[in-house]
Every structure is written in structure tokens, then in C-alpha cells.
Amino acid sequence: MKSGQLFWGALFLSLGGFVLLAKIDIITGDWSFVFALWPLIFVVWGLAILFRNTKGRPIISFISGIFIAVLLYGFF
């Protein structure tokens, strides 16, 4: 499986999961802490560049997909 497919799969799966769990009132709370974490996008992006041609690339892609989904959910 390509790491790009893994990234998009993790992104949409976790984003959909967050929205679904919020709709049925399983997760509630204050998501304002997400605004302080946005610089971590650059850290994950840098890790993806460093691990471009290694076996760790799918793991970084999966983690970055989940992280960006959390950020998107927190922003909206």
C-alpha cells in the first residue's frame, strides 16, 4: 500500500469517526487546545520528508493523517 493512500485513509477515517462520535454525544468538551498544536503540522511534515524512502514512511503517514484530522475537527 502506498503511503499516500494510508495518509488519506487515516485522515478520512479518523475525521469521520470524530464527527460521528460527536454527533452521538460520546465525545464532548473543549477543543480549544487544538489551536495551540497547529505548529506540529510542520514537525510531522518534516518527519515525512526525512522518512521518505524508509520503512517508517507508512507509520508517519498514518500518524500525520490522524493528527491532521484531529486538527481539522478542532478547528470546526
Secondary structure as GFF3:
##gff-version 3
##sequence-region A 1 76
A	DSSP	alpha_helix	3	23	.	.	.	ID=ss1
A	DSSP	three_ten_helix	32	37	.	.	.	ID=ss2
A	DSSP	alpha_helix	40	50	.	.	.	ID=ss3
A	DSSP	alpha_helix	57	75	.	.	.	ID=ss4
###
